[in-house]
Amino acid sequence: MPSRSQQLQIKHIGYQDDEQNKPQFVVVRSPDLKSSASVTLTGPDQTLVPGRPSSNLQQDLRWYLEQLLEMSKRFNIIKSFLFYRFFRV
């Protein structure tokens, strides 16, 4: 039996009609285009990070992508400079 490639697509279908007005999504499966029940998702600015009560997922992701990765890059530059000095001797 030949296998069919299946793909899942997350589709934004609108907003919930309540005070919070959260976005609603469905998952659509191809090739038969069956879809799940609609769900609402909590935004990263409203998702708490365990152990960090004064932060949220959006703030921590921003810090990770903008600062921690930059620190790693500086560390790698220092590390490569130390290796360069080691091999010059």
Rosetta blueprint (number, residue, H / E / L):
1 M L
2 P L
3 S L
4 R L
5 S L
6 Q L
7 Q E
8 L E
9 Q E
10 I E
11 K E
12 H E
13 I E
14 G E
15 Y E
16 Q L
17 D L
18 D L
19 E L
20 Q L
21 N L
22 K L
23 P E
24 Q E
25 F E
26 V E
27 V E
28 V E
29 R E
30 S E
31 P L
32 D L
33 L L
34 K E
35 S E
36 S L
37 A L
38 S L
39 V E
40 T E
41 L L
42 T L
43 G L
44 P H
45 D H
46 Q H
47 T L
48 L E
49 V E
50 P L
51 G L
52 R E
53 P E
54 S E
55 S E
56 N E
57 L H
58 Q H
59 Q H
60 D H
61 L H
62 R H
63 W H
64 Y H
65 L H
66 E H
67 Q H
68 L H
69 L H
70 E H
71 M H
72 S H
73 K H
74 R H
75 F H
76 N H
77 I H
78 I H
79 K H
80 S H
81 F H
82 L H
83 F H
84 Y H
85 R H
86 F H
87 F H
88 R H
89 V L
